[in-house]
Amino acid sequence: MDANIISIVQIVIAVLLTGLILLQQRGGAGLGSAFGQSGGAYTTQRGIQKKIFRITLVLAAAFIGLAVYNLLQK
């Protein structure tokens, strides 16, 4: 793969990761509170929060994999 394409894909993944991390629930200030939910109790991840978490893990692994691949190509 061309180094420019890898760099562009890494930038896109980084932007997506940033957005997904900001959407995750942290102290009641996540996606739930954005839509009017409140509460300080600890809850397990369910529904969309669980999907966002899993997508974040996949994108992080892809980002790291591309970084290592790019490093080994030079």
Buried (B, 14 or more C-beta within 10 A) or exposed (E): EEEEEBEEBBEEBEEBBEEBBEBBBEEEEBBBBEEEEEEEEEEEEEEEBEEBBEEBEEBBEBBEEBEEEBEEEE
